[in-house]
Amino acid sequence: MAPTDPNPRRTLAQRAGDAAETQVVDHLVARGWVVLGRQVHAGRSELDLVAVDPGPERALVVVEVRWRRGRDFGLPEETLDHRKLRRLRLGLGRLLGAGRLPDGTALPELPVRLDLVVVEPPAWQGGPPRLRHHRAVG
């Protein structure tokens, strides 16, 4: 019997986004980051990842993950517009105001930053997905 989806109401696109987030988490953790939360709700905003960058200058980072199947409609980076950045900043402000994640995890007192990590399909079949990490995007 096939395993059941933990949330069958998620669309195929949402599940692909979840898989991209998992790839980004694995990528960051392999580089020494500590992921404090995934899909963190702060008011009306959802923050894809909240993590601690070990540095050399440690920082509390909200990571926006963007996944795209192709470039038919431009680069994935182009989808992070001023409206989305505004929502991320509002969510981050709410999160910092609370001083903790919704599950009660206290936020460390560190400099804060917004990053963007883009995930695209492998350049060749069977290859690794392509990730681009843009620091301090907004």
N, C-alpha and C positions, 0 to 999 in steps of 0.2 A: 504494500500500500504506500502511496506517495505521501510525503510529509505535507501537512496542511499549512497554509499561509497563516502566520500569526495575526494578520489583519486583512481578511479577505475583501474588505471594502476599499483597499488601496488600489488605485488604477495601475495599469501596466507602466505608465510613465512614472508614477510615484514610486513603484517598486524599483524601477531602473535608477531613479534618484537615490533611493535608499542604498542600493548596491554601490553607487558612486560614492556616497558618504562613507560607506564601509571601507572602500579602497583608500579614501583620503585619511580616515582614521588609522588604518594600517600603515600608511605612508608616514604620517606624523609620529605615531608611536615608535616606529623604527628609527626615527631621528631624535628620540628622547623626549618628545612632547608628552604631556599628561592631559588626556581628554576628560574634562569634568562632566560634560553633558552633551547629548545629541537631541536635536529637535526640541530645543528648550523654548517653552512658551513664556513670553514676557509681555503681558498685556495682550494686544492684538498681534504682536510680532512673533514669528517663529525664527529662532536663531539656529542654524543648522548644527554648528558645533561651538562649544565653549571649551577652550583649552588653555594650557599654560605652555608657552614657548620657553624652553630652557635657556635661550640666549645664545650669545654671550650676554645680552641684556634681557633678563627674564621679563615676560609680559603676559598679561591676561589677554587672550585673543578670541574674538568672535570670528569664526571662519564661515564664510558663505561658500557653498559648494555649487558649482554649475556644471551640469552634464549635458552634452550634446552628442547626438548620433553622427552628425556631419556638419559641414560648413555651408550648406546650401543657402542659409539665410544669414551668413556672416559668422564671425568668431563668437564663441561663447562669452568672451569677456564683454562683448558689446551689449549683452543682455542685462548687465548690471548698470542700470540707469540711475539718475538722480532721485527718482521716486523710491526705488528699492533701497538705495543708500540711506535715504531719510528714514524709512521704516526700520532699517537695521540700527541706525543711531538712536531712534526712539526706544526700540527694544533694549538696546544696550543700556540706555539711561535708566530704564525701569529696573533692569537687572541690577545695575550698580546701586540704585536707590534701595532696593531690597537687601542688598548685601549678601544674598545667597541664591542658590538655584531653587526652583520649585520643590525639589526633593529634600531641601534643607541643607545641602552642602554649602558651607561658607565659601565665599569668594576670597581668594588671596588679595592682599593689598599690593597691587603691582601696577605699573603703567599699563594702559589699555590701548588696544589696536584692533582695527578691522582688516581682515585678510580675505582674499578671494583665491580659491583653488578650483581650477578648471579640469574636468576629466573628459577626455575624448577617447574614441575607440583606438585600438592598436594601429600603428602605422602599417603593419603587415599581419596577416592571419596567424594567430597563435602567439603574437607578441604581447608585451605588457601594455596596459592602457597608458595613454599619454596624460601626464599631470603637469600643470603649470601653476606655480604658487606665486601669487602677487601679494606682496606685503604692504600694509598701510594704504589701503585703497580709499579710505574715507574716514 
